Amino acid sequence: MSNPLQICTGDQVGQTAEDRRALDERFSELYDKIRLLASRVRWPGTNPTLTPTALAHEAYMKLLKEPPDLSSKSYDEVIAIFANTMRQILIDGARRKNAQKRVPVNSPERMDLPAEEAITLDIALGELERENPVQARIVQCRFLLGMTVDETAAALAISKRTVEREWQEAKAHLGQKIHPGRE
């Protein structure tokens, strides 16, 4: 079974006009759902000027540069591709923000989670993906996309109880990675 939340790699990317047309059609068809997911993204320290509409469009523009082959993808897989692209955009923003720390600024932006911790979270999420892909997908759905337990269960085709159990374990695991030594 393929992981629908797997980030598209270079060998999966097509550069044909058909791929661009398919991306246009799927984006138009799923725009409301993609924008809804973007509105629920809860990424620590996100740029407050990056609105849900802007994030959805930024994801579209990023995918447009190297459009994936969407012809054989299901609804959930296409949503997952956009979700991962939005995650990449937010991670890139956190990295840029972390790089700006080396440059003196007059008034730093207030963040709920420092950029270093956002980057650490992304690294820990990558490790979790290798160790327990189900938990990683649950974290992406619940934390990054703000999905409910019911929505996550439906998107991943697993029971609500499994989502709840794995979510608790994943939070504990990531907490140890981000804040080692804390209980």
TORPA-4810 file (N, C-alpha, C, O; in nm, 3 decimals):
<nodes>
NODE_1_0.084_-0.118_0.000_0.000_0.000_0.000_0.088_0.124_0.000_0.178_0.135_0.083_M
NODE_2_0.064_0.215_-0.091_0.147_0.334_-0.098_0.101_0.436_0.005_-0.015_0.437_0.045_S
NODE_3_0.191_0.518_0.046_0.162_0.621_0.145_0.113_0.745_0.072_0.192_0.810_0.003_N
NODE_4_-0.015_0.782_0.085_-0.065_0.897_0.012_-0.005_1.027_0.061_-0.012_1.128_-0.010_P
NODE_5_0.052_1.029_0.182_0.110_1.152_0.234_0.259_1.163_0.203_0.326_1.253_0.253_L
NODE_6_0.310_1.070_0.122_0.452_1.073_0.088_0.478_1.192_-0.004_0.403_1.217_-0.098_Q
NODE_7_0.582_1.261_0.025_0.617_1.377_-0.057_0.665_1.329_-0.192_0.742_1.233_-0.202_I
NODE_8_0.618_1.396_-0.297_0.657_1.357_-0.432_0.806_1.375_-0.450_0.862_1.479_-0.413_C
NODE_9_0.870_1.276_-0.505_1.012_1.285_-0.533_1.032_1.309_-0.681_0.938_1.298_-0.760_T
NODE_10_1.154_1.342_-0.718_1.185_1.376_-0.857_1.145_1.271_-0.957_1.103_1.306_-1.067_G
NODE_11_1.156_1.143_-0.923_1.123_1.040_-1.020_0.973_1.025_-1.040_0.929_0.959_-1.134_D
NODE_12_0.892_1.086_-0.954_0.747_1.079_-0.969_0.692_1.201_-1.042_0.573_1.209_-1.071_Q
NODE_13_0.779_1.295_-1.071_0.735_1.422_-1.125_0.735_1.419_-1.277_0.832_1.375_-1.339_V
NODE_14_0.628_1.465_-1.337_0.619_1.474_-1.482_0.622_1.619_-1.525_0.581_1.707_-1.450_G
NODE_15_0.668_1.644_-1.644_0.679_1.780_-1.695_0.591_1.799_-1.818_0.622_1.883_-1.902_Q
NODE_16_0.485_1.723_-1.831_0.404_1.732_-1.952_0.291_1.831_-1.934_0.252_1.866_-1.823_T
NODE_17_0.238_1.876_-2.047_0.122_1.966_-2.045_0.002_1.895_-1.983_-0.081_1.958_-1.918_A
NODE_18_-0.007_1.764_-2.004_-0.116_1.686_-1.944_-0.111_1.694_-1.792_-0.215_1.708_-1.727_E
NODE_19_0.010_1.683_-1.736_0.025_1.690_-1.591_-0.018_1.827_-1.539_-0.084_1.836_-1.435_D
NODE_20_0.019_1.932_-1.610_-0.021_2.068_-1.569_-0.172_2.085_-1.579_-0.235_2.145_-1.492_R
NODE_21_-0.230_2.032_-1.685_-0.374_2.042_-1.703_-0.446_1.963_-1.594_-0.547_2.008_-1.540_R
NODE_22_-0.394_1.845_-1.561_-0.454_1.764_-1.455_-0.444_1.836_-1.321_-0.539_1.833_-1.242_A
NODE_23_-0.330_1.901_-1.296_-0.314_1.977_-1.171_-0.414_2.091_-1.166_-0.477_2.114_-1.063_L
NODE_24_-0.430_2.164_-1.278_-0.528_2.272_-1.283_-0.669_2.221_-1.253_-0.742_2.281_-1.174_D
NODE_25_-0.706_2.111_-1.317_-0.840_2.057_-1.299_-0.862_2.010_-1.156_-0.965_2.040_-1.095_E
NODE_26_-0.766_1.936_-1.102_-0.782_1.884_-0.965_-0.782_1.997_-0.863_-0.856_1.991_-0.765_R
NODE_27_-0.699_2.100_-0.885_-0.696_2.213_-0.793_-0.830_2.285_-0.794_-0.884_2.319_-0.689_F
NODE_28_-0.884_2.309_-0.914_-1.015_2.374_-0.924_-1.124_2.290_-0.859_-1.210_2.341_-0.788_S
NODE_29_-1.119_2.161_-0.885_-1.218_2.068_-0.832_-1.213_2.059_-0.679_-1.316_2.050_-0.613_E
NODE_30_-1.093_2.062_-0.623_-1.074_2.041_-0.478_-1.039_2.169_-0.404_-1.000_2.164_-0.287_L
NODE_31_-1.052_2.283_-0.469_-1.009_2.409_-0.410_-1.070_2.434_-0.272_-0.999_2.470_-0.178_Y
NODE_32_-1.200_2.415_-0.260_-1.264_2.441_-0.131_-1.207_2.355_-0.020_-1.184_2.404_0.091_D
NODE_33_-1.183_2.228_-0.047_-1.127_2.137_0.054_-0.982_2.175_0.086_-0.942_2.173_0.202_K
NODE_34_-0.905_2.209_-0.016_-0.765_2.248_0.005_-0.758_2.376_0.088_-0.677_2.386_0.179_I
NODE_35_-0.843_2.472_0.057_-0.845_2.597_0.131_-0.891_2.573_0.275_-0.839_2.634_0.368_R
NODE_36_-0.989_2.485_0.293_-1.035_2.451_0.428_-0.921_2.391_0.510_-0.901_2.428_0.625_L
NODE_37_-0.846_2.300_0.450_-0.731_2.241_0.519_-0.627_2.349_0.551_-0.570_2.351_0.660_L
NODE_38_-0.603_2.438_0.456_-0.506_2.546_0.478_-0.552_2.637_0.592_-0.469_2.689_0.667_A
NODE_39_-0.681_2.656_0.605_-0.732_2.742_0.712_-0.715_2.678_0.849_-0.714_2.747_0.951_S
NODE_40_-0.702_2.547_0.852_-0.689_2.477_0.979_-0.546_2.440_1.013_-0.520_2.379_1.117_R
NODE_41_-0.452_2.476_0.927_-0.312_2.446_0.955_-0.271_2.519_1.081_-0.293_2.640_1.096_V
NODE_42_-0.211_2.444_1.171_-0.163_2.503_1.296_-0.014_2.477_1.305_0.030_2.385_1.374_R
NODE_43_0.063_2.557_1.236_0.207_2.540_1.239_0.263_2.650_1.327_0.238_2.768_1.303_W
NODE_44_0.339_2.612_1.428_0.393_2.711_1.522_0.475_2.817_1.451_0.559_2.787_1.367_P
NODE_45_0.448_2.942_1.485_0.526_3.051_1.431_0.496_3.084_1.287_0.578_3.146_1.220_G
NODE_46_0.379_3.043_1.237_0.348_3.072_1.098_0.336_3.222_1.079_0.302_3.297_1.170_T
NODE_47_0.363_3.262_0.960_0.353_3.402_0.922_0.206_3.442_0.927_0.125_3.385_0.855_N
NODE_48_0.170_3.541_1.010_0.029_3.578_1.020_-0.028_3.637_0.891_-0.149_3.642_0.875_P
NODE_49_0.058_3.681_0.799_0.009_3.734_0.673_-0.013_3.624_0.569_-0.066_3.650_0.461_T
NODE_50_0.026_3.501_0.601_0.005_3.389_0.510_-0.135_3.334_0.536_-0.154_3.246_0.620_L
NODE_51_-0.231_3.387_0.464_-0.370_3.348_0.482_-0.393_3.208_0.426_-0.310_3.157_0.350_T
NODE_52_-0.505_3.145_0.461_-0.535_3.014_0.403_-0.538_3.018_0.251_-0.490_2.925_0.185_P
NODE_53_-0.595_3.123_0.195_-0.600_3.135_0.050_-0.459_3.144_-0.007_-0.426_3.079_-0.106_T
NODE_54_-0.375_3.226_0.056_-0.237_3.241_0.009_-0.161_3.110_0.021_-0.084_3.074_-0.069_A
NODE_55_-0.181_3.036_0.131_-0.111_2.909_0.149_-0.157_2.808_0.043_-0.074_2.737_-0.014_L
NODE_56_-0.287_2.801_0.017_-0.338_2.710_-0.086_-0.280_2.745_-0.223_-0.241_2.656_-0.299_A
NODE_57_-0.276_2.873_-0.254_-0.224_2.916_-0.384_-0.072_2.896_-0.393_-0.020_2.862_-0.499_H
NODE_58_-0.004_2.918_-0.281_0.141_2.894_-0.278_0.170_2.746_-0.305_0.264_2.712_-0.377_E
NODE_59_0.088_2.659_-0.246_0.104_2.514_-0.270_0.081_2.483_-0.418_0.156_2.406_-0.478_A
NODE_60_-0.022_2.542_-0.476_-0.051_2.520_-0.618_0.067_2.566_-0.704_0.109_2.495_-0.795_Y
NODE_61_0.121_2.685_-0.673_0.231_2.738_-0.754_0.356_2.649_-0.740_0.429_2.629_-0.836_M
NODE_62_0.379_2.598_-0.619_0.495_2.510_-0.600_0.478_2.382_-0.680_0.573_2.334_-0.742_K
NODE_63_0.357_2.326_-0.679_0.332_2.204_-0.755_0.334_2.230_-0.905_0.369_2.142_-0.983_L
NODE_64_0.296_2.349_-0.944_0.293_2.384_-1.086_0.434_2.384_-1.147_0.451_2.357_-1.266_L
NODE_65_0.534_2.415_-1.065_0.673_2.415_-1.114_0.715_2.277_-1.162_0.785_2.264_-1.262_K
NODE_66_0.674_2.174_-1.089_0.703_2.035_-1.125_0.578_1.954_-1.097_0.571_1.887_-0.994_E
NODE_67_0.479_1.958_-1.186_0.351_1.894_-1.156_0.361_1.742_-1.144_0.418_1.675_-1.231_P
NODE_68_0.305_1.689_-1.036_0.303_1.543_-1.021_0.198_1.482_-1.113_0.107_1.551_-1.159_P
NODE_69_0.211_1.355_-1.140_0.113_1.283_-1.222_-0.008_1.254_-1.133_-0.001_1.169_-1.044_D
NODE_70_-0.117_1.324_-1.157_-0.236_1.308_-1.075_-0.341_1.219_-1.140_-0.446_1.194_-1.082_L
NODE_71_-0.312_1.172_-1.259_-0.413_1.096_-1.334_-0.456_0.969_-1.261_-0.572_0.929_-1.271_S
NODE_72_-0.365_0.905_-1.189_-0.399_0.780_-1.122_-0.418_0.797_-0.972_-0.428_0.699_-0.899_S
NODE_73_-0.423_0.921_-0.926_-0.435_0.948_-0.783_-0.581_0.960_-0.740_-0.664_1.016_-0.812_K
NODE_74_-0.610_0.908_-0.622_-0.743_0.920_-0.565_-0.761_1.060_-0.505_-0.665_1.137_-0.494_S
NODE_75_-0.883_1.089_-0.467_-0.916_1.215_-0.401_-0.825_1.237_-0.280_-0.764_1.342_-0.267_Y
NODE_76_-0.816_1.137_-0.192_-0.737_1.148_-0.070_-0.588_1.166_-0.101_-0.519_1.239_-0.030_D
NODE_77_-0.539_1.100_-0.204_-0.399_1.113_-0.240_-0.367_1.254_-0.292_-0.261_1.309_-0.262_E
NODE_78_-0.459_1.312_-0.368_-0.438_1.448_-0.418_-0.440_1.547_-0.302_-0.357_1.637_-0.295_V
NODE_79_-0.535_1.530_-0.211_-0.541_1.616_-0.093_-0.410_1.602_-0.014_-0.355_1.701_0.035_I
NODE_80_-0.362_1.480_-0.001_-0.238_1.454_0.073_-0.118_1.521_0.007_-0.030_1.572_0.076_A
NODE_81_-0.114_1.522_-0.124_-0.005_1.588_-0.196_-0.007_1.737_-0.166_0.098_1.797_-0.139_I
NODE_82_-0.126_1.797_-0.169_-0.136_1.939_-0.136_-0.102_1.964_0.011_-0.037_2.063_0.043_F
NODE_83_-0.144_1.875_0.100_-0.113_1.890_0.243_0.037_1.889_0.266_0.089_1.970_0.343_A
NODE_84_0.107_1.798_0.201_0.252_1.791_0.217_0.321_1.913_0.158_0.421_1.961_0.211_N
NODE_85_0.268_1.961_0.048_0.326_2.080_-0.013_0.310_2.200_0.080_0.402_2.281_0.094_T
NODE_86_0.193_2.212_0.143_0.173_2.321_0.239_0.269_2.306_0.356_0.324_2.405_0.405_M
NODE_87_0.290_2.184_0.401_0.384_2.159_0.511_0.525_2.202_0.471_0.596_2.265_0.549_R
NODE_88_0.566_2.169_0.348_0.698_2.208_0.300_0.712_2.360_0.298_0.818_2.413_0.333_Q
NODE_89_0.608_2.429_0.257_0.610_2.576_0.252_0.630_2.632_0.392_0.709_2.725_0.412_I
NODE_90_0.560_2.576_0.490_0.572_2.625_0.627_0.710_2.594_0.685_0.767_2.676_0.757_L
NODE_91_0.763_2.476_0.655_0.898_2.441_0.701_1.002_2.534_0.639_1.092_2.581_0.707_I
NODE_92_0.988_2.560_0.510_1.081_2.652_0.444_1.076_2.790_0.509_1.179_2.854_0.527_D
NODE_93_0.955_2.835_0.545_0.940_2.963_0.614_1.010_2.962_0.749_1.074_3.060_0.787_G
NODE_94_0.998_2.851_0.823_1.065_2.840_0.953_1.216_2.842_0.934_1.288_2.902_1.014_A
NODE_95_1.264_2.777_0.831_1.409_2.777_0.805_1.458_2.918_0.769_1.564_2.961_0.815_R
NODE_96_1.380_2.988_0.686_1.418_3.125_0.651_1.420_3.212_0.777_1.510_3.294_0.795_R
NODE_97_1.320_3.195_0.861_1.312_3.273_0.984_1.432_3.241_1.074_1.489_3.332_1.135_K
NODE_98_1.469_3.116_1.081_1.585_3.077_1.162_1.712_3.140_1.104_1.799_3.183_1.179_N
NODE_99_1.723_3.145_0.973_1.840_3.205_0.910_1.845_3.355_0.937_1.953_3.413_0.947_A
NODE_100_1.729_3.419_0.949_1.725_3.563_0.975_1.772_3.597_1.116_1.806_3.712_1.143_Q
NODE_101_1.774_3.499_1.204_1.819_3.525_1.341_1.965_3.570_1.343_2.009_3.636_1.437_K
NODE_102_2.038_3.534_1.240_2.177_3.573_1.234_2.193_3.718_1.192_2.302_3.775_1.203_R
NODE_103_2.085_3.778_1.144_2.086_3.917_1.102_2.019_4.000_1.210_1.909_3.965_1.253_V
NODE_104_2.080_4.110_1.257_2.017_4.189_1.361_1.883_4.247_1.314_1.872_4.296_1.201_P
NODE_105_1.784_4.241_1.400_1.654_4.299_1.370_1.612_4.385_1.488_1.652_4.360_1.602_V
NODE_106_1.531_4.486_1.460_1.487_4.576_1.566_1.380_4.514_1.654_1.387_4.525_1.777_N
NODE_107_1.281_4.450_1.592_1.173_4.392_1.674_1.141_4.253_1.622_1.074_4.238_1.520_S
NODE_108_1.189_4.151_1.692_1.162_4.015_1.646_1.013_3.983_1.654_0.942_4.033_1.741_P
NODE_109_0.970_3.898_1.563_0.831_3.857_1.560_0.803_3.759_1.673_0.887_3.675_1.704_E
NODE_110_0.687_3.769_1.735_0.650_3.679_1.844_0.609_3.545_1.784_0.533_3.540_1.687_R
NODE_111_0.660_3.436_1.843_0.628_3.302_1.795_0.586_3.216_1.912_0.640_3.230_2.022_M
NODE_112_0.492_3.126_1.891_0.454_3.031_1.994_0.562_2.925_2.012_0.583_2.876_2.123_D
NODE_113_0.628_2.890_1.905_0.734_2.790_1.907_0.851_2.846_1.828_0.834_2.884_1.712_L
NODE_114_0.969_2.853_1.889_1.083_2.908_1.815_1.109_2.831_1.686_1.076_2.713_1.674_P
NODE_115_1.169_2.901_1.590_1.196_2.840_1.459_1.279_2.713_1.473_1.258_2.617_1.400_A
NODE_116_1.374_2.713_1.569_1.457_2.594_1.589_1.370_2.474_1.625_1.392_2.363_1.577_E
NODE_117_1.270_2.498_1.711_1.183_2.389_1.752_1.092_2.344_1.638_1.060_2.226_1.627_E
NODE_118_1.050_2.438_1.551_0.970_2.400_1.436_1.052_2.311_1.343_1.001_2.213_1.288_A
NODE_119_1.179_2.345_1.325_1.267_2.264_1.241_1.292_2.129_1.309_1.291_2.025_1.243_I
NODE_120_1.313_2.132_1.441_1.331_2.008_1.516_1.207_1.920_1.503_1.217_1.798_1.488_T
NODE_121_1.090_1.982_1.507_0.965_1.907_1.489_0.962_1.841_1.353_0.922_1.725_1.342_L
NODE_122_1.003_1.912_1.249_1.003_1.854_1.115_1.100_1.737_1.107_1.069_1.635_1.045_D
NODE_123_1.217_1.750_1.168_1.315_1.640_1.168_1.258_1.521_1.244_1.267_1.407_1.199_I
NODE_124_1.199_1.548_1.361_1.141_1.441_1.442_1.025_1.374_1.367_1.007_1.253_1.377_A
NODE_125_0.948_1.453_1.293_0.839_1.396_1.215_0.892_1.308_1.104_0.832_1.205_1.070_L
NODE_126_1.005_1.346_1.046_1.070_1.261_0.944_1.117_1.130_1.003_1.103_1.024_0.940_G
NODE_127_1.173_1.135_1.124_1.215_1.013_1.192_1.094_0.926_1.225_1.097_0.804_1.210_E
NODE_128_0.987_0.990_1.271_0.865_0.916_1.304_0.808_0.849_1.179_0.756_0.739_1.186_L
NODE_129_0.819_0.916_1.065_0.772_0.861_0.938_0.843_0.730_0.907_0.782_0.634_0.859_E
NODE_130_0.973_0.726_0.936_1.050_0.604_0.911_1.018_0.495_1.014_1.010_0.377_0.980_R
NODE_131_0.998_0.536_1.140_0.973_0.439_1.247_0.828_0.390_1.250_0.802_0.271_1.269_E
NODE_132_0.735_0.482_1.231_0.593_0.448_1.241_0.514_0.538_1.146_0.465_0.643_1.187_N
NODE_133_0.502_0.499_1.020_0.435_0.582_0.920_0.290_0.618_0.956_0.244_0.727_0.923_P
NODE_134_0.220_0.529_1.022_0.081_0.558_1.058_0.076_0.674_1.157_-0.004_0.766_1.140_V
NODE_135_0.161_0.670_1.258_0.163_0.780_1.355_0.202_0.912_1.287_0.146_1.017_1.318_Q
NODE_136_0.297_0.906_1.196_0.340_1.028_1.126_0.225_1.086_1.045_0.205_1.208_1.045_A
NODE_137_0.149_1.002_0.977_0.035_1.052_0.899_-0.071_1.110_0.991_-0.136_1.209_0.957_R
NODE_138_-0.090_1.048_1.107_-0.187_1.100_1.203_-0.144_1.237_1.253_-0.226_1.328_1.265_I
NODE_139_-0.015_1.254_1.282_0.036_1.384_1.326_0.015_1.487_1.217_-0.026_1.600_1.246_V
NODE_140_0.043_1.451_1.094_0.024_1.545_0.984_-0.123_1.588_0.975_-0.152_1.706_0.957_Q
NODE_141_-0.212_1.494_0.986_-0.354_1.526_0.978_-0.402_1.607_1.098_-0.467_1.710_1.082_C
NODE_142_-0.370_1.558_1.218_-0.423_1.620_1.340_-0.354_1.752_1.373_-0.421_1.853_1.397_R
NODE_143_-0.222_1.753_1.375_-0.149_1.871_1.420_-0.132_1.974_1.309_-0.165_2.091_1.326_F
NODE_144_-0.080_1.930_1.197_-0.047_2.024_1.091_-0.170_2.072_1.014_-0.176_2.187_0.973_L
NODE_145_-0.267_1.983_0.995_-0.386_2.021_0.918_-0.507_2.049_1.005_-0.610_2.095_0.956_L
NODE_146_-0.497_2.021_1.134_-0.607_2.051_1.225_-0.731_1.966_1.204_-0.841_2.008_1.238_G
NODE_147_-0.714_1.847_1.147_-0.828_1.758_1.123_-0.879_1.702_1.255_-0.804_1.686_1.351_M
NODE_148_-1.007_1.672_1.258_-1.066_1.607_1.374_-1.029_1.459_1.373_-0.974_1.408_1.275_T
NODE_149_-1.060_1.391_1.483_-1.034_1.247_1.489_-1.114_1.176_1.380_-1.062_1.089_1.311_V
NODE_150_-1.241_1.215_1.364_-1.325_1.153_1.261_-1.269_1.175_1.121_-1.264_1.082_1.041_D
NODE_151_-1.227_1.297_1.091_-1.171_1.327_0.959_-1.042_1.250_0.935_-1.019_1.199_0.825_E
NODE_152_-0.959_1.243_1.037_-0.833_1.170_1.025_-0.858_1.022_1.001_-0.795_0.961_0.915_T
NODE_153_-0.951_0.965_1.077_-0.984_0.824_1.060_-1.034_0.797_0.918_-0.996_0.698_0.855_A
NODE_154_-1.119_0.885_0.867_-1.173_0.867_0.731_-1.062_0.882_0.627_-1.055_0.804_0.532_A
NODE_155_-0.977_0.984_0.644_-0.871_1.008_0.546_-0.769_0.894_0.540_-0.716_0.863_0.434_A
NODE_156_-0.744_0.833_0.655_-0.643_0.728_0.661_-0.703_0.588_0.659_-0.630_0.488_0.661_L
NODE_157_-0.836_0.580_0.655_-0.907_0.452_0.650_-0.870_0.362_0.769_-0.841_0.244_0.753_A
NODE_158_-0.873_0.423_0.889_-0.849_0.348_1.012_-0.957_0.387_1.113_-1.030_0.484_1.091_I
NODE_159_-0.967_0.313_1.221_-1.072_0.341_1.320_-1.039_0.466_1.402_-0.923_0.506_1.414_S
NODE_160_-1.144_0.526_1.459_-1.126_0.643_1.544_-1.042_0.607_1.666_-0.957_0.685_1.710_K
NODE_161_-1.066_0.490_1.722_-0.991_0.447_1.839_-0.842_0.434_1.808_-0.757_0.470_1.890_R
NODE_162_-0.809_0.383_1.689_-0.669_0.373_1.647_-0.608_0.512_1.636_-0.494_0.534_1.678_T
NODE_163_-0.683_0.605_1.577_-0.633_0.743_1.565_-0.604_0.799_1.703_-0.497_0.856_1.726_V
NODE_164_-0.697_0.783_1.796_-0.679_0.837_1.931_-0.558_0.776_2.000_-0.479_0.848_2.060_E
NODE_165_-0.543_0.645_1.993_-0.432_0.576_2.059_-0.298_0.616_1.996_-0.204_0.652_2.067_R
NODE_166_-0.291_0.610_1.864_-0.166_0.643_1.795_-0.130_0.791_1.810_-0.013_0.826_1.816_E
NODE_167_-0.230_0.877_1.817_-0.210_1.020_1.836_-0.142_1.046_1.972_-0.048_1.125_1.981_W
NODE_168_-0.190_0.980_2.075_-0.131_0.996_2.209_0.015_0.949_2.209_0.102_1.017_2.264_Q
NODE_169_0.040_0.833_2.149_0.177_0.781_2.143_0.268_0.873_2.062_0.382_0.897_2.100_E
NODE_170_0.217_0.923_1.950_0.298_1.011_1.865_0.331_1.141_1.937_0.443_1.191_1.927_A
NODE_171_0.234_1.198_2.009_0.260_1.322_2.083_0.369_1.300_2.187_0.458_1.383_2.203_K
NODE_172_0.362_1.188_2.258_0.464_1.158_2.359_0.601_1.141_2.294_0.701_1.193_2.344_A
NODE_173_0.606_1.069_2.183_0.732_1.046_2.112_0.792_1.178_2.064_0.911_1.203_2.084_H
NODE_174_0.710_1.261_2.000_0.760_1.388_1.948_0.800_1.482_2.061_0.897_1.557_2.048_L
NODE_175_0.726_1.479_2.171_0.761_1.562_2.286_0.899_1.529_2.339_0.975_1.619_2.375_G
NODE_176_0.932_1.399_2.342_1.065_1.357_2.387_1.174_1.403_2.288_1.284_1.439_2.330_Q
NODE_177_1.143_1.402_2.159_1.241_1.443_2.058_1.264_1.595_2.062_1.377_1.643_2.048_K
NODE_178_1.156_1.670_2.082_1.166_1.816_2.079_1.221_1.871_2.211_1.303_1.963_2.213_I
NODE_179_1.175_1.812_2.322_1.219_1.855_2.455_1.278_1.738_2.530_1.213_1.687_2.622_H
NODE_180_1.398_1.692_2.495_1.456_1.578_2.564_1.477_1.611_2.712_1.516_1.722_2.748_P
NODE_181_1.450_1.511_2.797_1.469_1.529_2.940_1.344_1.570_3.014_1.336_1.556_3.136_G
NODE_182_1.244_1.622_2.941_1.117_1.658_3.004_1.031_1.534_3.015_1.042_1.441_2.934_R
NODE_183_0.945_1.534_3.113_0.852_1.419_3.128_0.716_1.458_3.081_0.624_1.376_3.085_E
</nodes>
